[in-house]
């Protein structure tokens, strides 16, 4: 059974800092890896999707990488802002039909 | 920009009652999903639906749960006899039919409270 782990569980950084969120998965036979943002009590906003054949994807200040051989993905956030404060979830598409989620990293960016 | 919508945003029901949670997926999408998130826990997969039938379901999705696409736009999740442990946020998601690796788009969720 696929397990997805995110470390750290919580992270607090000063505004302007670059940061990296980590995601690891136990089975490398994934179709894709998707990163989401979740604000308190809200839904999931898709940030980036990396296909299994890709190594990274970029969107604005966000860059996600995928290393299937080591079972790891990272989300890099450049020049963090207080508005980036949220919980960040990674989810792997092990099956074409479902996503398996990690427990998330709660990010706080201090002004 | 197209988005997945869900109604109601919050549903309170008594234990043993039936509830129907409604979703309108993105219009040209072909794959539909329900997930749930119990407070403080991970988002968990419940069921996927394609071509008017269930394509995959988790062990959570027992006989008390059912899904339906009653018309060309709505996708519903029914819980026949709710239990206290069904209290959670329920998310609907949809995906376009472009191969096996397409992005899933999530709705804002329905918070179900069973008392």
Interface residues (C-beta under 8 A of the other chain):
Chain A: X31 X32 X34 X36 X41 X42 X43 X44 X45 X46 X49 X51 X52 X89 X91 X93 X95 X96 X97 X98 X99 X100 X101 X102 X103 X104
Chain B: X31 X33 X35 X41 X42 X43 X44 X45 X48 X50 X55 X56 X58 X91 X100 X101 X103 X104 X105 X106 X107 X108 X109 X111
